[in-house]
């Protein structure tokens, strides 16, 4: 059993953590609602506004990674490598109409996840790209992608670490090229009049969603957890050598259970949606999301780890369809960019929640740390519900007028 002794962290570590957490929370609160109002003010589509928010977040994430590397390794070569890859790949993602945070995932796979800073960043990037919505097809993709984690660590062990990352990056770049080819052919699949029918548009949209979101997501999730699996243990930057969380050899099994449970819990959401308002369901999910993280750091028995997976799964199953429905209601039109915005924010809270709660538990002990983290979670959940309620009230007033 891991023992958590109280230890002091440097001012740089606490400052870094505070900046990340505050910026993430501000982003989560602003992005879902700001594009609608800005698009009306500047008479620009909400998709374009969201891209500007995405660019700001992208540069902020890149800066966070550089700061993390400075704190952890002081390695100037890695800083130059990350900076060059960020500014080279970002225009490519814009041209291909891909999600920029998935390219970031490819970049971060080069680095080790021994530090919780990298682990958190990799985690919320892949979670933001995953963005399964409340429909049957995407739920199946999510479940299958988690099952793929069984096979990727085996490949990692057989061919070695260096060759594995080379093969992974080449595979992802090949998939991006295939996506570009398919996108080009699908855009040209029009009738002689130059206008596509509704059926053709639907088929093209399915191709755009299926190829990058299905195949690439499965590979990306497998790569992410193979990177973590290669370290066997995830250690928060603690001063105690025995402060290991748990053996990650069981993590693929738990995440596969998570994916399958989310698939079946979609039906639970349908029933809840008939009884409660969507904002209420979303608020309950946010509260559960914050509440489950302290159980991840306690190893007294397996029941705490199982409790984390179950509570996290229920929270995820409630948040995903509820936030999609609310975004569709708030936005001026249905846009993929608008949905991506809150998906990134949800992933940020998940990733940084692990890091921040680990620091709190390490500094104040498990008992005091859990109480402190639960109070923070409760206040943030109340604030989130308050913001959602304000938006709902304004929407009702606008509807009545």
C-alpha positions as CSV (number, residue, x, y, z in Angstrom):
1,X,0.0,0.0,0.0
2,X,1.3,3.4,-0.9
3,X,1.8,5.8,1.9
4,X,1.4,9.5,1.3
5,X,3.7,11.5,3.5
6,X,3.4,15.2,3.7
7,X,6.1,17.0,1.6
8,X,6.8,20.5,0.4
9,X,6.6,21.5,-3.2
10,X,8.5,24.4,-4.7
11,X,6.8,27.7,-5.5
12,X,7.4,27.0,-9.2
13,X,5.5,23.7,-9.1
14,X,2.6,25.3,-7.2
15,X,2.5,28.3,-9.5
16,X,2.5,26.1,-12.6
17,X,-0.3,24.0,-11.2
18,X,-2.4,27.0,-10.2
19,X,-1.9,28.7,-13.6
20,X,-2.9,25.5,-15.5
21,X,-6.0,24.9,-13.3
22,X,-7.3,28.5,-13.4
23,X,-6.7,28.8,-17.1
24,X,-8.4,25.5,-17.8
25,X,-11.4,26.4,-15.6
26,X,-11.8,29.8,-17.4
27,X,-11.6,28.1,-20.7
28,X,-14.3,25.6,-19.8
29,X,-16.6,28.3,-18.5
30,X,-16.1,30.7,-21.5
31,X,-15.8,28.6,-24.6
32,X,-19.1,26.8,-24.6
33,X,-21.1,30.1,-24.5
34,X,-18.9,32.8,-25.9
35,X,-18.9,31.9,-29.7
36,X,-22.7,32.3,-29.9
37,X,-22.6,35.9,-28.6
38,X,-19.5,36.9,-30.5
39,X,-20.8,35.5,-33.7
40,X,-23.9,37.7,-33.3
41,X,-21.8,40.8,-32.5
42,X,-19.3,40.4,-35.3
43,X,-21.7,38.8,-37.8
44,X,-19.4,35.8,-38.2
45,X,-20.3,32.1,-38.0
46,X,-19.7,30.4,-34.7
47,X,-17.4,27.9,-36.4
48,X,-14.9,30.7,-37.2
49,X,-15.2,32.1,-33.7
50,X,-14.5,28.7,-32.3
51,X,-11.4,28.3,-34.4
52,X,-10.0,31.5,-32.9
53,X,-10.6,30.1,-29.4
54,X,-9.0,26.9,-30.6
55,X,-5.9,28.8,-31.8
56,X,-5.6,30.5,-28.4
57,X,-6.0,27.2,-26.6
58,X,-3.5,25.5,-28.9
59,X,-0.8,28.1,-28.2
60,X,-1.6,28.0,-24.5
61,X,-1.2,24.2,-24.5
62,X,2.1,24.5,-26.4
63,X,3.3,27.0,-23.9
64,X,2.3,24.8,-21.0
65,X,4.3,21.9,-22.5
66,X,7.3,24.1,-22.9
67,X,7.0,25.2,-19.3
68,X,6.6,21.6,-18.1
69,X,9.7,20.6,-19.9
70,X,11.6,23.5,-18.4
71,X,10.5,22.5,-14.9
72,X,11.1,18.8,-15.4
73,X,14.3,18.4,-17.5
74,X,15.6,21.8,-18.6
75,X,16.3,20.3,-22.0
76,X,16.6,23.0,-24.7
77,X,16.6,20.5,-27.5
78,X,13.2,19.1,-26.6
79,X,11.8,22.7,-26.3
80,X,13.0,23.5,-29.8
81,X,11.6,20.2,-31.1
82,X,8.2,20.7,-29.6
83,X,8.0,24.3,-30.8
84,X,9.0,23.5,-34.3
85,X,6.6,20.6,-34.6
86,X,3.7,22.7,-33.2
87,X,4.2,25.5,-35.7
88,X,4.8,23.1,-38.6
89,X,1.8,20.8,-38.0
90,X,-0.7,23.5,-37.1
91,X,-1.1,24.8,-40.7
92,X,-1.4,21.2,-41.9
93,X,-4.3,20.6,-39.6
94,X,-6.1,23.7,-40.8
95,X,-5.7,22.7,-44.5
96,X,-6.9,19.1,-43.8
97,X,-9.7,20.3,-41.6
98,X,-8.5,18.1,-38.8
99,X,-8.5,18.5,-35.1
100,X,-5.3,20.2,-34.1
101,X,-5.2,18.6,-30.6
102,X,-4.8,15.1,-32.3
103,X,-1.6,16.3,-33.9
104,X,-0.5,17.4,-30.5
105,X,-1.2,13.9,-29.3
106,X,1.2,12.6,-31.9
107,X,3.9,15.0,-30.8
108,X,3.6,14.2,-27.1
109,X,3.9,10.5,-27.7
110,X,7.6,11.1,-28.4
111,X,8.1,12.0,-24.7
112,X,8.0,9.9,-21.6
113,X,5.0,10.0,-19.4
114,X,7.0,9.6,-16.2
115,X,5.9,13.1,-15.0
116,X,2.3,13.7,-14.3
117,X,2.5,17.0,-16.3
118,X,2.9,15.0,-19.5
119,X,0.4,12.4,-18.5
120,X,-2.3,15.0,-17.9
121,X,-1.6,16.7,-21.2
122,X,-1.6,13.5,-23.2
123,X,-4.7,12.3,-21.4
124,X,-6.9,15.4,-22.0
125,X,-5.8,15.7,-25.6
126,X,-6.8,12.2,-26.5
127,X,-10.0,12.6,-24.5
128,X,-10.8,15.8,-26.4
129,X,-10.3,14.1,-29.8
130,X,-12.4,11.1,-28.8
131,X,-15.6,13.2,-28.4
132,X,-18.1,10.5,-28.7
133,X,-21.6,11.9,-28.9
134,X,-25.0,10.4,-28.0
135,X,-25.5,8.2,-31.0
136,X,-25.2,4.5,-31.6
137,X,-22.3,4.6,-34.1
138,X,-20.0,6.8,-32.0
139,X,-20.7,4.8,-28.8
140,X,-19.6,1.6,-30.6
141,X,-16.4,3.3,-31.8
142,X,-15.6,4.4,-28.2
143,X,-16.1,0.8,-26.9
144,X,-14.0,-0.7,-29.7
145,X,-11.2,1.9,-29.3
146,X,-10.9,0.9,-25.6
147,X,-10.7,-2.8,-26.5
148,X,-7.8,-2.0,-28.8
149,X,-5.7,-1.2,-25.8
150,X,-5.3,-4.9,-25.2
151,X,-3.2,-5.4,-28.3
152,X,-1.2,-2.3,-28.6
153,X,0.9,-2.9,-25.4
154,X,1.8,-6.4,-26.7
155,X,3.1,-4.8,-30.0
156,X,5.1,-2.4,-27.9
157,X,6.8,-5.2,-26.0
158,X,7.5,-7.3,-29.1
159,X,9.1,-4.8,-31.4
160,X,10.7,-2.5,-28.8
161,X,10.1,1.1,-27.7
162,X,12.1,3.0,-30.4
163,X,10.7,1.0,-33.3
164,X,7.2,1.2,-31.9
165,X,7.1,5.0,-31.9
166,X,8.6,5.2,-35.4
167,X,6.0,2.8,-36.7
168,X,3.3,4.7,-34.8
169,X,4.2,8.1,-36.2
170,X,4.5,6.7,-39.8
171,X,1.1,5.1,-39.4
172,X,-0.6,8.2,-38.3
173,X,1.0,10.3,-41.0
174,X,-0.1,7.7,-43.6
175,X,-3.7,7.9,-42.2
176,X,-3.6,11.7,-42.6
177,X,-2.6,11.3,-46.2
178,X,-5.4,8.7,-46.8
179,X,-7.8,11.1,-45.2
180,X,-6.7,13.9,-47.6
181,X,-7.2,11.6,-50.6
182,X,-10.6,10.4,-49.4
183,X,-11.6,14.0,-48.7
184,X,-10.5,15.1,-52.2
185,X,-12.5,12.3,-53.9
186,X,-15.6,12.8,-51.8
187,X,-15.6,16.6,-52.5
188,X,-15.6,15.8,-56.2
189,X,-18.5,13.3,-56.0
190,X,-21.1,15.7,-57.5
191,X,-23.5,15.4,-60.3
192,X,-22.8,17.1,-63.7
193,X,-24.8,20.1,-62.6
194,X,-22.2,20.7,-59.9
195,X,-24.6,20.4,-57.1
196,X,-24.6,17.4,-54.7
197,X,-27.8,15.8,-53.5
198,X,-28.7,15.5,-49.8
199,X,-27.8,11.8,-50.0
200,X,-24.4,12.5,-51.4
201,X,-23.7,15.1,-48.7
202,X,-24.7,12.6,-46.0
203,X,-22.4,10.0,-47.4
204,X,-19.5,12.4,-47.6
205,X,-20.1,13.5,-44.0
206,X,-20.1,9.8,-42.9
207,X,-16.8,9.3,-44.7
208,X,-15.3,12.4,-43.0
209,X,-16.4,11.2,-39.6
210,X,-15.7,7.5,-40.0
211,X,-12.1,7.6,-41.3
212,X,-10.4,10.0,-39.0
213,X,-12.6,9.4,-36.0
214,X,-12.9,5.7,-36.1
215,X,-9.5,4.3,-37.3
216,X,-7.3,7.1,-36.0
217,X,-9.0,7.3,-32.7
218,X,-8.5,3.5,-32.1
219,X,-4.8,3.8,-32.9
220,X,-4.4,7.0,-30.9
221,X,-5.9,5.7,-27.8
222,X,-3.8,2.5,-28.0
223,X,-0.7,4.5,-28.5
224,X,-1.5,6.8,-25.6
225,X,-1.9,4.0,-23.1
226,X,1.0,2.0,-24.5
227,X,3.1,4.9,-23.6
228,X,1.8,4.9,-20.1
229,X,1.9,1.1,-19.9
230,X,5.6,1.1,-20.9
231,X,6.3,2.9,-17.5
232,X,4.3,0.3,-15.6
233,X,3.6,2.8,-12.9
234,X,2.5,6.4,-13.0
235,X,4.3,8.5,-10.4
236,X,3.1,11.9,-9.5
237,X,6.1,14.2,-8.9
238,X,6.3,13.1,-5.2
239,X,9.3,13.0,-2.9
240,X,8.4,9.6,-1.5
241,X,9.8,6.6,-3.5
242,X,6.9,4.3,-2.6
243,X,4.2,6.8,-3.8
244,X,3.1,4.7,-6.8
245,X,-0.6,4.8,-7.8
246,X,-1.2,1.4,-9.2
247,X,0.0,-1.1,-11.7
248,X,-1.1,-0.1,-15.2
249,X,-1.1,-3.6,-16.5
250,X,-4.8,-3.8,-15.3
251,X,-5.6,-0.4,-16.7
252,X,-6.6,-1.5,-20.3
253,X,-9.1,-3.9,-18.7
254,X,-10.6,-1.1,-16.6
255,X,-10.8,1.3,-19.5
256,X,-12.4,-1.4,-21.7
257,X,-15.0,-1.8,-19.0
258,X,-15.4,1.9,-18.9
259,X,-16.0,2.1,-22.7
260,X,-18.6,-0.7,-22.6
261,X,-20.4,0.8,-19.6
262,X,-20.6,4.2,-21.3
263,X,-22.2,2.5,-24.3
264,X,-24.9,0.9,-22.1
265,X,-25.3,3.9,-19.9
266,X,-26.5,6.0,-22.9
267,X,-29.8,4.2,-22.4
268,X,-29.8,5.4,-18.8
269,X,-29.3,9.0,-20.0
270,X,-32.3,8.7,-22.3
271,X,-34.5,7.8,-19.3
272,X,-33.0,10.5,-17.1
273,X,-33.5,13.1,-19.8
274,X,-37.3,12.4,-19.8
275,X,-37.4,13.1,-16.0
276,X,-34.8,15.8,-15.4
277,X,-33.7,18.9,-17.4
278,X,-30.5,18.5,-19.4
279,X,-28.6,21.1,-17.4
280,X,-29.4,19.2,-14.2
281,X,-28.1,15.9,-15.7
282,X,-25.0,17.7,-16.8
283,X,-24.5,19.2,-13.4
284,X,-24.8,15.8,-11.7
285,X,-22.2,14.5,-14.1
286,X,-19.8,17.3,-13.4
287,X,-20.1,16.8,-9.6
288,X,-19.4,13.1,-10.0
289,X,-16.5,13.8,-12.3
290,X,-14.8,16.0,-9.7
291,X,-15.7,13.6,-6.8
292,X,-14.2,10.4,-8.2
293,X,-10.5,11.5,-8.6
294,X,-9.3,11.2,-5.0
295,X,-10.2,7.5,-5.1
296,X,-7.6,7.0,-7.9
297,X,-4.7,7.8,-5.4
298,X,-5.7,5.4,-2.6
299,X,-4.5,1.8,-2.6
300,X,-5.9,0.4,0.6
301,X,-7.9,-2.0,-1.5
302,X,-9.1,-2.6,-5.0
303,X,-12.5,-1.3,-4.1
304,X,-11.2,2.3,-4.3
305,X,-9.9,1.8,-7.9
306,X,-13.1,0.0,-8.9
307,X,-15.1,2.9,-7.4
308,X,-13.2,5.4,-9.4
309,X,-13.9,3.6,-12.7
310,X,-17.6,3.2,-11.9
311,X,-18.2,6.7,-10.7
312,X,-16.1,8.2,-13.6
313,X,-18.0,6.1,-16.1
314,X,-21.4,7.3,-14.8
315,X,-20.2,10.9,-14.9
316,X,-18.9,10.5,-18.4
317,X,-22.1,8.9,-19.6
318,X,-24.1,11.8,-18.2
319,X,-21.9,14.6,-19.3
320,X,-21.3,13.6,-23.0
321,X,-24.8,13.5,-24.4
322,X,-26.0,16.3,-22.1
323,X,-23.3,18.7,-23.2
324,X,-23.9,17.9,-26.8
325,X,-27.6,18.6,-26.5
326,X,-27.0,21.8,-24.7
327,X,-24.4,23.0,-27.2
328,X,-26.8,22.3,-30.1
329,X,-29.4,24.3,-28.2
330,X,-27.2,27.3,-27.5
331,X,-25.4,27.5,-30.8
332,X,-26.8,29.4,-33.8
333,X,-26.5,26.3,-35.9
334,X,-25.1,22.8,-35.5
335,X,-21.3,23.0,-35.8
336,X,-18.6,20.5,-35.2
337,X,-16.3,23.2,-34.0
338,X,-18.7,24.3,-31.3
339,X,-18.9,20.7,-30.0
340,X,-15.1,20.4,-30.1
341,X,-14.8,23.4,-27.8
342,X,-16.5,21.8,-24.8
343,X,-15.0,18.4,-25.5
344,X,-11.5,19.9,-25.0
345,X,-12.7,21.6,-21.8
346,X,-14.1,18.4,-20.4
347,X,-10.8,16.6,-21.2
348,X,-8.8,19.4,-19.6
349,X,-10.7,19.0,-16.3
350,X,-10.2,15.3,-16.4
351,X,-6.5,15.4,-17.0
352,X,-5.6,18.3,-14.7
353,X,-8.0,17.0,-12.0
354,X,-5.7,14.0,-11.7
355,X,-2.6,16.2,-11.4
356,X,-4.0,18.7,-9.0
357,X,-5.7,16.2,-6.7
358,X,-2.4,14.3,-6.5
359,X,-0.5,17.4,-5.4
360,X,-3.2,18.2,-2.8
361,X,-3.2,14.6,-1.4
362,X,0.6,14.5,-1.3
363,X,0.8,17.8,0.6
364,X,-2.0,17.3,3.1
365,X,-2.1,13.5,3.4
366,X,-4.9,11.4,2.1
367,X,-7.6,12.3,4.7
368,X,-7.0,16.0,4.6
369,X,-6.3,16.1,0.9
370,X,-9.5,14.3,0.0
371,X,-11.6,16.7,2.2
372,X,-9.8,19.7,0.7
373,X,-10.3,18.4,-2.9
374,X,-14.0,17.5,-2.3
375,X,-14.6,21.1,-1.1
376,X,-13.0,22.5,-4.2
377,X,-14.9,20.1,-6.4
378,X,-18.2,21.1,-4.7
379,X,-17.5,24.8,-5.2
380,X,-16.6,24.4,-8.8
381,X,-19.6,22.2,-9.5
382,X,-21.9,24.8,-7.9
383,X,-20.3,27.5,-10.0
384,X,-20.7,25.5,-13.2
385,X,-24.4,24.8,-12.4
386,X,-24.8,28.5,-11.7
387,X,-23.4,29.5,-15.1
388,X,-25.6,26.9,-16.8
389,X,-28.6,28.2,-15.0
390,X,-27.9,31.8,-16.0
391,X,-27.6,30.8,-19.7
392,X,-30.8,28.8,-19.5
393,X,-32.7,31.8,-18.0
394,X,-31.4,34.1,-20.7
395,X,-32.3,31.6,-23.4
396,X,-35.9,31.4,-22.0
397,X,-36.2,35.2,-21.9
398,X,-35.0,35.5,-25.5
399,X,-37.4,32.8,-26.5
400,X,-40.4,34.4,-24.8
401,X,-39.5,37.8,-26.3
